[in-house]
């Protein structure tokens, strides 16, 4: 029998934007923390939502790094 580190509901996160349309990574982390606090086991980032092609590689990495540093279990698409 194998076990998985993930279970239950794992929602996808979109990258929130500031008024100037730049990524709002503080809001991203806040949303990720709220989802985990609500019982989600992890989040998916840059996987199935339509915003990831609009982000640069550096922006995608920053989003991933910020989620991981905040202790949020994340699956990166």
PyMOL Python script that loads the backbone (N, CA, C, O; Angstrom):
from pymol import cmd

cmd.read_pdbstr("""\
ATOM      1  N   UNK A   1       0.844  -1.177   0.000  1.00  0.00           N
ATOM      2  CA  UNK A   1       0.000   0.000   0.000  1.00  0.00           C
ATOM      3  C   UNK A   1       0.891   1.244   0.000  1.00  0.00           C
ATOM      4  O   UNK A   1       1.893   1.302   0.713  1.00  0.00           O
ATOM      5  N   UNK A   2       0.527   2.199  -0.778  1.00  0.00           N
ATOM      6  CA  UNK A   2       1.279   3.453  -0.814  1.00  0.00           C
ATOM      7  C   UNK A   2       0.478   4.549  -0.128  1.00  0.00           C
ATOM      8  O   UNK A   2      -0.750   4.502  -0.067  1.00  0.00           O
ATOM      9  N   UNK A   3       1.191   5.518   0.378  1.00  0.00           N
ATOM     10  CA  UNK A   3       0.504   6.658   0.991  1.00  0.00           C
ATOM     11  C   UNK A   3       0.844   7.915   0.213  1.00  0.00           C
ATOM     12  O   UNK A   3       1.869   7.987  -0.464  1.00  0.00           O
ATOM     13  N   UNK A   4      -0.020   8.890   0.320  1.00  0.00           N
ATOM     14  CA  UNK A   4       0.152  10.146  -0.400  1.00  0.00           C
ATOM     15  C   UNK A   4       0.341  11.274   0.600  1.00  0.00           C
ATOM     16  O   UNK A   4      -0.248  11.260   1.681  1.00  0.00           O
ATOM     17  N   UNK A   5       1.157  12.240   0.240  1.00  0.00           N
ATOM     18  CA  UNK A   5       1.326  13.396   1.119  1.00  0.00           C
ATOM     19  C   UNK A   5       0.175  14.374   0.957  1.00  0.00           C
ATOM     20  O   UNK A   5       0.012  15.285   1.769  1.00  0.00           O
ATOM     21  N   UNK A   6      -0.626  14.191  -0.087  1.00  0.00           N
ATOM     22  CA  UNK A   6      -1.771  15.062  -0.328  1.00  0.00           C
ATOM     23  C   UNK A   6      -3.054  14.246  -0.264  1.00  0.00           C
ATOM     24  O   UNK A   6      -3.081  13.071  -0.629  1.00  0.00           O
ATOM     25  N   UNK A   7      -4.112  14.890   0.206  1.00  0.00           N
ATOM     26  CA  UNK A   7      -5.419  14.244   0.229  1.00  0.00           C
ATOM     27  C   UNK A   7      -6.487  15.321   0.262  1.00  0.00           C
ATOM     28  O   UNK A   7      -6.195  16.497   0.481  1.00  0.00           O
ATOM     29  N   UNK A   8      -7.712  14.912   0.044  1.00  0.00           N
ATOM     30  CA  UNK A   8      -8.816  15.854   0.127  1.00  0.00           C
ATOM     31  C   UNK A   8      -8.838  16.847  -1.020  1.00  0.00           C
ATOM     32  O   UNK A   8      -8.407  16.553  -2.135  1.00  0.00           O
ATOM     33  N   UNK A   9      -9.346  18.018  -0.721  1.00  0.00           N
ATOM     34  CA  UNK A   9      -9.527  19.063  -1.731  1.00  0.00           C
ATOM     35  C   UNK A   9      -8.240  19.866  -1.893  1.00  0.00           C
ATOM     36  O   UNK A   9      -7.628  20.286  -0.911  1.00  0.00           O
ATOM     37  N   UNK A  10      -7.838  20.075  -3.150  1.00  0.00           N
ATOM     38  CA  UNK A  10      -6.640  20.863  -3.457  1.00  0.00           C
ATOM     39  C   UNK A  10      -7.033  21.886  -4.524  1.00  0.00           C
ATOM     40  O   UNK A  10      -6.993  21.580  -5.716  1.00  0.00           O
ATOM     41  N   UNK A  11      -7.410  23.092  -4.108  1.00  0.00           N
ATOM     42  CA  UNK A  11      -7.871  24.101  -5.064  1.00  0.00           C
ATOM     43  C   UNK A  11      -6.726  24.773  -5.819  1.00  0.00           C
ATOM     44  O   UNK A  11      -5.592  24.831  -5.345  1.00  0.00           O
ATOM     45  N   UNK A  12      -7.050  25.270  -6.986  1.00  0.00           N
ATOM     46  CA  UNK A  12      -6.088  26.044  -7.776  1.00  0.00           C
ATOM     47  C   UNK A  12      -6.153  27.511  -7.359  1.00  0.00           C
ATOM     48  O   UNK A  12      -7.224  28.041  -7.069  1.00  0.00           O
ATOM     49  N   UNK A  13      -4.991  28.151  -7.336  1.00  0.00           N
ATOM     50  CA  UNK A  13      -4.899  29.573  -6.995  1.00  0.00           C
ATOM     51  C   UNK A  13      -4.601  30.396  -8.236  1.00  0.00           C
ATOM     52  O   UNK A  13      -3.727  30.049  -9.030  1.00  0.00           O
ATOM     53  N   UNK A  14      -5.324  31.470  -8.393  1.00  0.00           N
ATOM     54  CA  UNK A  14      -4.978  32.470  -9.406  1.00  0.00           C
ATOM     55  C   UNK A  14      -4.131  33.531  -8.724  1.00  0.00           C
ATOM     56  O   UNK A  14      -4.241  33.733  -7.515  1.00  0.00           O
ATOM     57  N   UNK A  15      -3.293  34.205  -9.486  1.00  0.00           N
ATOM     58  CA  UNK A  15      -2.455  35.261  -8.938  1.00  0.00           C
ATOM     59  C   UNK A  15      -3.250  36.557  -8.877  1.00  0.00           C
ATOM     60  O   UNK A  15      -3.639  37.090  -9.916  1.00  0.00           O
ATOM     61  N   UNK A  16      -3.500  37.074  -7.672  1.00  0.00           N
ATOM     62  CA  UNK A  16      -4.184  38.367  -7.575  1.00  0.00           C
ATOM     63  C   UNK A  16      -3.298  39.473  -8.144  1.00  0.00           C
ATOM     64  O   UNK A  16      -2.074  39.351  -8.166  1.00  0.00           O
ATOM     65  N   UNK A  17      -3.919  40.535  -8.596  1.00  0.00           N
ATOM     66  CA  UNK A  17      -3.166  41.665  -9.151  1.00  0.00           C
ATOM     67  C   UNK A  17      -3.452  42.941  -8.377  1.00  0.00           C
ATOM     68  O   UNK A  17      -4.530  43.128  -7.813  1.00  0.00           O
ATOM     69  N   UNK A  18      -2.458  43.803  -8.368  1.00  0.00           N
ATOM     70  CA  UNK A  18      -2.605  45.138  -7.782  1.00  0.00           C
ATOM     71  C   UNK A  18      -3.306  46.035  -8.804  1.00  0.00           C
ATOM     72  O   UNK A  18      -3.580  45.603  -9.923  1.00  0.00           O
ATOM     73  N   UNK A  19      -3.593  47.270  -8.426  1.00  0.00           N
ATOM     74  CA  UNK A  19      -4.274  48.213  -9.320  1.00  0.00           C
ATOM     75  C   UNK A  19      -3.483  48.455 -10.603  1.00  0.00           C
ATOM     76  O   UNK A  19      -4.067  48.718 -11.654  1.00  0.00           O
ATOM     77  N   UNK A  20      -2.154  48.367 -10.519  1.00  0.00           N
ATOM     78  CA  UNK A  20      -1.317  48.585 -11.704  1.00  0.00           C
ATOM     79  C   UNK A  20      -1.123  47.309 -12.531  1.00  0.00           C
ATOM     80  O   UNK A  20      -0.322  47.283 -13.466  1.00  0.00           O
ATOM     81  N   UNK A  21      -1.863  46.255 -12.177  1.00  0.00           N
ATOM     82  CA  UNK A  21      -1.853  44.949 -12.854  1.00  0.00           C
ATOM     83  C   UNK A  21      -0.601  44.116 -12.594  1.00  0.00           C
ATOM     84  O   UNK A  21      -0.394  43.095 -13.249  1.00  0.00           O
ATOM     85  N   UNK A  22       0.220  44.529 -11.664  1.00  0.00           N
ATOM     86  CA  UNK A  22       1.370  43.705 -11.281  1.00  0.00           C
ATOM     87  C   UNK A  22       0.885  42.642 -10.287  1.00  0.00           C
ATOM     88  O   UNK A  22      -0.106  42.853  -9.588  1.00  0.00           O
ATOM     89  N   UNK A  23       1.584  41.497 -10.225  1.00  0.00           N
ATOM     90  CA  UNK A  23       1.158  40.443  -9.305  1.00  0.00           C
ATOM     91  C   UNK A  23       1.198  40.906  -7.848  1.00  0.00           C
ATOM     92  O   UNK A  23       2.130  41.592  -7.430  1.00  0.00           O
ATOM     93  N   UNK A  24       0.186  40.527  -7.093  1.00  0.00           N
ATOM     94  CA  UNK A  24       0.113  40.852  -5.667  1.00  0.00           C
ATOM     95  C   UNK A  24       0.421  39.575  -4.883  1.00  0.00           C
ATOM     96  O   UNK A  24      -0.482  38.824  -4.514  1.00  0.00           O
ATOM     97  N   UNK A  25       1.704  39.344  -4.639  1.00  0.00           N
ATOM     98  CA  UNK A  25       2.114  38.110  -3.981  1.00  0.00           C
ATOM     99  C   UNK A  25       1.724  38.069  -2.510  1.00  0.00           C
ATOM    100  O   UNK A  25       1.543  36.987  -1.952  1.00  0.00           O
ATOM    101  N   UNK A  26       1.593  39.231  -1.873  1.00  0.00           N
ATOM    102  CA  UNK A  26       1.104  39.249  -0.489  1.00  0.00           C
ATOM    103  C   UNK A  26      -0.327  38.711  -0.434  1.00  0.00           C
ATOM    104  O   UNK A  26      -0.662  37.924   0.451  1.00  0.00           O
ATOM    105  N   UNK A  27      -1.162  39.132  -1.373  1.00  0.00           N
ATOM    106  CA  UNK A  27      -2.546  38.649  -1.433  1.00  0.00           C
ATOM    107  C   UNK A  27      -2.588  37.164  -1.795  1.00  0.00           C
ATOM    108  O   UNK A  27      -3.459  36.437  -1.316  1.00  0.00           O
ATOM    109  N   UNK A  28      -1.661  36.709  -2.632  1.00  0.00           N
ATOM    110  CA  UNK A  28      -1.576  35.294  -2.996  1.00  0.00           C
ATOM    111  C   UNK A  28      -1.323  34.448  -1.752  1.00  0.00           C
ATOM    112  O   UNK A  28      -2.006  33.451  -1.520  1.00  0.00           O
ATOM    113  N   UNK A  29      -0.342  34.852  -0.959  1.00  0.00           N
ATOM    114  CA  UNK A  29      -0.014  34.118   0.265  1.00  0.00           C
ATOM    115  C   UNK A  29      -1.179  34.172   1.253  1.00  0.00           C
ATOM    116  O   UNK A  29      -1.499  33.169   1.891  1.00  0.00           O
ATOM    117  N   UNK A  30      -1.801  35.317   1.377  1.00  0.00           N
ATOM    118  CA  UNK A  30      -2.950  35.458   2.284  1.00  0.00           C
ATOM    119  C   UNK A  30      -4.064  34.488   1.891  1.00  0.00           C
ATOM    120  O   UNK A  30      -4.650  33.834   2.754  1.00  0.00           O
ATOM    121  N   UNK A  31      -4.355  34.392   0.602  1.00  0.00           N
ATOM    122  CA  UNK A  31      -5.392  33.474   0.118  1.00  0.00           C
ATOM    123  C   UNK A  31      -4.980  32.025   0.360  1.00  0.00           C
ATOM    124  O   UNK A  31      -5.796  31.205   0.785  1.00  0.00           O
ATOM    125  N   UNK A  32      -3.712  31.710   0.090  1.00  0.00           N
ATOM    126  CA  UNK A  32      -3.220  30.358   0.336  1.00  0.00           C
ATOM    127  C   UNK A  32      -3.354  29.963   1.794  1.00  0.00           C
ATOM    128  O   UNK A  32      -3.788  28.852   2.099  1.00  0.00           O
ATOM    129  N   UNK A  33      -2.984  30.862   2.702  1.00  0.00           N
ATOM    130  CA  UNK A  33      -3.104  30.589   4.138  1.00  0.00           C
ATOM    131  C   UNK A  33      -4.563  30.393   4.537  1.00  0.00           C
ATOM    132  O   UNK A  33      -4.876  29.519   5.344  1.00  0.00           O
ATOM    133  N   UNK A  34      -5.449  31.201   3.976  1.00  0.00           N
ATOM    134  CA  UNK A  34      -6.876  31.082   4.291  1.00  0.00           C
ATOM    135  C   UNK A  34      -7.425  29.733   3.830  1.00  0.00           C
ATOM    136  O   UNK A  34      -8.229  29.120   4.533  1.00  0.00           O
ATOM    137  N   UNK A  35      -7.005  29.272   2.672  1.00  0.00           N
ATOM    138  CA  UNK A  35      -7.477  27.980   2.166  1.00  0.00           C
ATOM    139  C   UNK A  35      -6.982  26.828   3.039  1.00  0.00           C
ATOM    140  O   UNK A  35      -7.742  25.907   3.335  1.00  0.00           O
ATOM    141  N   UNK A  36      -5.722  26.874   3.450  1.00  0.00           N
ATOM    142  CA  UNK A  36      -5.186  25.828   4.323  1.00  0.00           C
ATOM    143  C   UNK A  36      -5.901  25.862   5.673  1.00  0.00           C
ATOM    144  O   UNK A  36      -6.244  24.815   6.221  1.00  0.00           O
ATOM    145  N   UNK A  37      -6.124  27.055   6.206  1.00  0.00           N
ATOM    146  CA  UNK A  37      -6.834  27.195   7.483  1.00  0.00           C
ATOM    147  C   UNK A  37      -8.264  26.663   7.396  1.00  0.00           C
ATOM    148  O   UNK A  37      -8.826  26.212   8.394  1.00  0.00           O
ATOM    149  N   UNK A  38      -8.849  26.717   6.197  1.00  0.00           N
ATOM    150  CA  UNK A  38     -10.216  26.232   5.991  1.00  0.00           C
ATOM    151  C   UNK A  38     -10.275  24.719   5.770  1.00  0.00           C
ATOM    152  O   UNK A  38     -11.356  24.161   5.584  1.00  0.00           O
ATOM    153  N   UNK A  39      -9.112  24.055   5.791  1.00  0.00           N
ATOM    154  CA  UNK A  39      -9.102  22.604   5.696  1.00  0.00           C
ATOM    155  C   UNK A  39      -8.574  22.011   4.407  1.00  0.00           C
ATOM    156  O   UNK A  39      -8.554  20.789   4.259  1.00  0.00           O
ATOM    157  N   UNK A  40      -8.146  22.843   3.470  1.00  0.00           N
ATOM    158  CA  UNK A  40      -7.566  22.309   2.243  1.00  0.00           C
ATOM    159  C   UNK A  40      -6.195  21.707   2.584  1.00  0.00           C
ATOM    160  O   UNK A  40      -5.512  22.197   3.483  1.00  0.00           O
ATOM    161  N   UNK A  41      -5.797  20.660   1.877  1.00  0.00           N
ATOM    162  CA  UNK A  41      -4.519  20.020   2.199  1.00  0.00           C
ATOM    163  C   UNK A  41      -3.342  20.644   1.461  1.00  0.00           C
ATOM    164  O   UNK A  41      -2.193  20.478   1.871  1.00  0.00           O
ATOM    165  N   UNK A  42      -3.617  21.355   0.384  1.00  0.00           N
ATOM    166  CA  UNK A  42      -2.569  21.994  -0.417  1.00  0.00           C
ATOM    167  C   UNK A  42      -3.261  22.924  -1.416  1.00  0.00           C
ATOM    168  O   UNK A  42      -4.489  23.006  -1.459  1.00  0.00           O
ATOM    169  N   UNK A  43      -2.459  23.616  -2.209  1.00  0.00           N
ATOM    170  CA  UNK A  43      -2.977  24.428  -3.311  1.00  0.00           C
ATOM    171  C   UNK A  43      -2.187  24.098  -4.571  1.00  0.00           C
ATOM    172  O   UNK A  43      -1.054  23.622  -4.500  1.00  0.00           O
ATOM    173  N   UNK A  44      -2.792  24.352  -5.713  1.00  0.00           N
ATOM    174  CA  UNK A  44      -2.110  24.217  -7.002  1.00  0.00           C
ATOM    175  C   UNK A  44      -1.831  25.620  -7.503  1.00  0.00           C
ATOM    176  O   UNK A  44      -2.717  26.475  -7.494  1.00  0.00           O
ATOM    177  N   UNK A  45      -0.601  25.863  -7.941  1.00  0.00           N
ATOM    178  CA  UNK A  45      -0.233  27.186  -8.451  1.00  0.00           C
ATOM    179  C   UNK A  45       0.411  27.035  -9.826  1.00  0.00           C
ATOM    180  O   UNK A  45       1.250  26.160 -10.040  1.00  0.00           O
ATOM    181  N   UNK A  46       0.012  27.888 -10.737  1.00  0.00           N
ATOM    182  CA  UNK A  46       0.517  27.866 -12.129  1.00  0.00           C
ATOM    183  C   UNK A  46       0.241  26.521 -12.792  1.00  0.00           C
ATOM    184  O   UNK A  46       1.091  25.973 -13.494  1.00  0.00           O
ATOM    185  N   UNK A  47      -0.939  26.010 -12.561  1.00  0.00           N
ATOM    186  CA  UNK A  47      -1.273  24.715 -13.125  1.00  0.00           C
ATOM    187  C   UNK A  47      -2.433  24.756 -14.083  1.00  0.00           C
ATOM    188  O   UNK A  47      -2.269  24.528 -15.282  1.00  0.00           O
ATOM    189  N   UNK A  48      -3.608  25.048 -13.559  1.00  0.00           N
ATOM    190  CA  UNK A  48      -4.795  24.947 -14.397  1.00  0.00           C
ATOM    191  C   UNK A  48      -5.513  26.269 -14.619  1.00  0.00           C
ATOM    192  O   UNK A  48      -6.391  26.355 -15.477  1.00  0.00           O
ATOM    193  N   UNK A  49      -5.165  27.278 -13.877  1.00  0.00           N
ATOM    194  CA  UNK A  49      -5.832  28.573 -14.036  1.00  0.00           C
ATOM    195  C   UNK A  49      -5.201  29.321 -15.212  1.00  0.00           C
ATOM    196  O   UNK A  49      -4.055  29.055 -15.573  1.00  0.00           O
ATOM    197  N   UNK A  50      -5.928  30.233 -15.795  1.00  0.00           N
ATOM    198  CA  UNK A  50      -5.496  30.874 -17.024  1.00  0.00           C
ATOM    199  C   UNK A  50      -4.513  32.016 -16.896  1.00  0.00           C
ATOM    200  O   UNK A  50      -4.151  32.619 -17.906  1.00  0.00           O
ATOM    201  N   UNK A  51      -4.060  32.343 -15.671  1.00  0.00           N
ATOM    202  CA  UNK A  51      -3.190  33.511 -15.537  1.00  0.00           C
ATOM    203  C   UNK A  51      -1.706  33.213 -15.712  1.00  0.00           C
ATOM    204  O   UNK A  51      -0.939  34.130 -16.004  1.00  0.00           O
ATOM    205  N   UNK A  52      -1.276  31.974 -15.546  1.00  0.00           N
ATOM    206  CA  UNK A  52       0.156  31.698 -15.536  1.00  0.00           C
ATOM    207  C   UNK A  52       0.882  32.067 -16.827  1.00  0.00           C
ATOM    208  O   UNK A  52       2.048  32.454 -16.748  1.00  0.00           O
ATOM    209  N   UNK A  53       0.268  31.972 -18.023  1.00  0.00           N
ATOM    210  CA  UNK A  53       1.016  32.378 -19.219  1.00  0.00           C
ATOM    211  C   UNK A  53       1.309  33.879 -19.258  1.00  0.00           C
ATOM    212  O   UNK A  53       2.187  34.328 -19.995  1.00  0.00           O
ATOM    213  N   UNK A  54       0.566  34.649 -18.461  1.00  0.00           N
ATOM    214  CA  UNK A  54       0.760  36.098 -18.437  1.00  0.00           C
ATOM    215  C   UNK A  54       1.877  36.519 -17.490  1.00  0.00           C
ATOM    216  O   UNK A  54       2.275  37.684 -17.473  1.00  0.00           O
ATOM    217  N   UNK A  55       2.381  35.575 -16.703  1.00  0.00           N
ATOM    218  CA  UNK A  55       3.454  35.867 -15.756  1.00  0.00           C
ATOM    219  C   UNK A  55       4.803  35.512 -16.368  1.00  0.00           C
ATOM    220  O   UNK A  55       4.913  34.560 -17.141  1.00  0.00           O
ATOM    221  N   UNK A  56       5.819  36.278 -16.018  1.00  0.00           N
ATOM    222  CA  UNK A  56       7.177  35.940 -16.456  1.00  0.00           C
ATOM    223  C   UNK A  56       7.676  34.751 -15.630  1.00  0.00           C
ATOM    224  O   UNK A  56       7.087  34.408 -14.605  1.00  0.00           O
ATOM    225  N   UNK A  57       8.754  34.133 -16.082  1.00  0.00           N
ATOM    226  CA  UNK A  57       9.343  33.037 -15.305  1.00  0.00           C
ATOM    227  C   UNK A  57       9.706  33.512 -13.901  1.00  0.00           C
ATOM    228  O   UNK A  57       9.481  32.798 -12.923  1.00  0.00           O
ATOM    229  N   UNK A  58      10.263  34.708 -13.801  1.00  0.00           N
ATOM    230  CA  UNK A  58      10.656  35.256 -12.498  1.00  0.00           C
ATOM    231  C   UNK A  58       9.433  35.459 -11.601  1.00  0.00           C
ATOM    232  O   UNK A  58       9.498  35.199 -10.400  1.00  0.00           O
ATOM    233  N   UNK A  59       8.333  35.916 -12.171  1.00  0.00           N
ATOM    234  CA  UNK A  59       7.112  36.115 -11.385  1.00  0.00           C
ATOM    235  C   UNK A  59       6.536  34.776 -10.922  1.00  0.00           C
ATOM    236  O   UNK A  59       6.071  34.659  -9.788  1.00  0.00           O
ATOM    237  N   UNK A  60       6.565  33.775 -11.788  1.00  0.00           N
ATOM    238  CA  UNK A  60       6.087  32.449 -11.393  1.00  0.00           C
ATOM    239  C   UNK A  60       6.915  31.906 -10.236  1.00  0.00           C
ATOM    240  O   UNK A  60       6.375  31.384  -9.261  1.00  0.00           O
ATOM    241  N   UNK A  61       8.241  32.037 -10.356  1.00  0.00           N
ATOM    242  CA  UNK A  61       9.133  31.569  -9.294  1.00  0.00           C
ATOM    243  C   UNK A  61       8.887  32.323  -7.996  1.00  0.00           C
ATOM    244  O   UNK A  61       8.885  31.719  -6.923  1.00  0.00           O
ATOM    245  N   UNK A  62       8.681  33.623  -8.077  1.00  0.00           N
ATOM    246  CA  UNK A  62       8.420  34.395  -6.865  1.00  0.00           C
ATOM    247  C   UNK A  62       7.143  33.921  -6.180  1.00  0.00           C
ATOM    248  O   UNK A  62       7.104  33.784  -4.957  1.00  0.00           O
ATOM    249  N   UNK A  63       6.111  33.672  -6.957  1.00  0.00           N
ATOM    250  CA  UNK A  63       4.869  33.166  -6.380  1.00  0.00           C
ATOM    251  C   UNK A  63       5.073  31.834  -5.675  1.00  0.00           C
ATOM    252  O   UNK A  63       4.601  31.640  -4.555  1.00  0.00           O
ATOM    253  N   UNK A  64       5.776  30.919  -6.330  1.00  0.00           N
ATOM    254  CA  UNK A  64       6.057  29.610  -5.736  1.00  0.00           C
ATOM    255  C   UNK A  64       6.882  29.774  -4.462  1.00  0.00           C
ATOM    256  O   UNK A  64       6.553  29.197  -3.426  1.00  0.00           O
ATOM    257  N   UNK A  65       7.946  30.559  -4.542  1.00  0.00           N
ATOM    258  CA  UNK A  65       8.819  30.758  -3.382  1.00  0.00           C
ATOM    259  C   UNK A  65       8.068  31.361  -2.205  1.00  0.00           C
ATOM    260  O   UNK A  65       8.259  30.947  -1.062  1.00  0.00           O
ATOM    261  N   UNK A  66       7.220  32.331  -2.485  1.00  0.00           N
ATOM    262  CA  UNK A  66       6.466  32.982  -1.402  1.00  0.00           C
ATOM    263  C   UNK A  66       5.502  31.999  -0.737  1.00  0.00           C
ATOM    264  O   UNK A  66       5.368  31.994   0.487  1.00  0.00           O
ATOM    265  N   UNK A  67       4.831  31.166  -1.538  1.00  0.00           N
ATOM    266  CA  UNK A  67       3.922  30.168  -0.970  1.00  0.00           C
ATOM    267  C   UNK A  67       4.688  29.160  -0.111  1.00  0.00           C
ATOM    268  O   UNK A  67       4.267  28.841   1.001  1.00  0.00           O
ATOM    269  N   UNK A  68       5.801  28.666  -0.625  1.00  0.00           N
ATOM    270  CA  UNK A  68       6.597  27.678   0.109  1.00  0.00           C
ATOM    271  C   UNK A  68       7.148  28.280   1.400  1.00  0.00           C
ATOM    272  O   UNK A  68       7.071  27.654   2.456  1.00  0.00           O
ATOM    273  N   UNK A  69       7.701  29.487   1.322  1.00  0.00           N
ATOM    274  CA  UNK A  69       8.253  30.139   2.522  1.00  0.00           C
ATOM    275  C   UNK A  69       7.185  30.394   3.576  1.00  0.00           C
ATOM    276  O   UNK A  69       7.488  30.458   4.768  1.00  0.00           O
ATOM    277  N   UNK A  70       5.935  30.542   3.142  1.00  0.00           N
ATOM    278  CA  UNK A  70       4.826  30.749   4.078  1.00  0.00           C
ATOM    279  C   UNK A  70       4.340  29.429   4.687  1.00  0.00           C
ATOM    280  O   UNK A  70       3.439  29.423   5.525  1.00  0.00           O
ATOM    281  N   UNK A  71       4.941  28.314   4.261  1.00  0.00           N
ATOM    282  CA  UNK A  71       4.561  27.016   4.806  1.00  0.00           C
ATOM    283  C   UNK A  71       3.319  26.416   4.185  1.00  0.00           C
ATOM    284  O   UNK A  71       2.696  25.525   4.763  1.00  0.00           O
ATOM    285  N   UNK A  72       2.958  26.898   3.011  1.00  0.00           N
ATOM    286  CA  UNK A  72       1.757  26.411   2.330  1.00  0.00           C
ATOM    287  C   UNK A  72       2.142  25.245   1.418  1.00  0.00           C
ATOM    288  O   UNK A  72       2.966  25.424   0.521  1.00  0.00           O
ATOM    289  N   UNK A  73       1.570  24.058   1.624  1.00  0.00           N
ATOM    290  CA  UNK A  73       1.843  22.951   0.710  1.00  0.00           C
ATOM    291  C   UNK A  73       1.342  23.322  -0.691  1.00  0.00           C
ATOM    292  O   UNK A  73       0.188  23.716  -0.860  1.00  0.00           O
ATOM    293  N   UNK A  74       2.210  23.195  -1.678  1.00  0.00           N
ATOM    294  CA  UNK A  74       1.854  23.654  -3.022  1.00  0.00           C
ATOM    295  C   UNK A  74       2.276  22.631  -4.067  1.00  0.00           C
ATOM    296  O   UNK A  74       3.360  22.053  -3.995  1.00  0.00           O
ATOM    297  N   UNK A  75       1.405  22.424  -5.028  1.00  0.00           N
ATOM    298  CA  UNK A  75       1.715  21.631  -6.217  1.00  0.00           C
ATOM    299  C   UNK A  75       1.865  22.633  -7.343  1.00  0.00           C
ATOM    300  O   UNK A  75       0.954  23.416  -7.613  1.00  0.00           O
ATOM    301  N   UNK A  76       3.007  22.609  -7.997  1.00  0.00           N
ATOM    302  CA  UNK A  76       3.277  23.566  -9.070  1.00  0.00           C
ATOM    303  C   UNK A  76       3.049  22.880 -10.400  1.00  0.00           C
ATOM    304  O   UNK A  76       3.604  21.815 -10.671  1.00  0.00           O
ATOM    305  N   UNK A  77       2.213  23.511 -11.234  1.00  0.00           N
ATOM    306  CA  UNK A  77       1.888  22.947 -12.543  1.00  0.00           C
ATOM    307  C   UNK A  77       2.904  23.333 -13.501  1.00  0.00           C
ATOM    308  O   UNK A  77       2.821  22.961 -14.671  1.00  0.00           O
TER     309      UNK A  77
END
""", "prot")
cmd.dss("prot")
cmd.show_as("cartoon", "prot")
cmd.util.cbc("prot")
cmd.orient("prot")
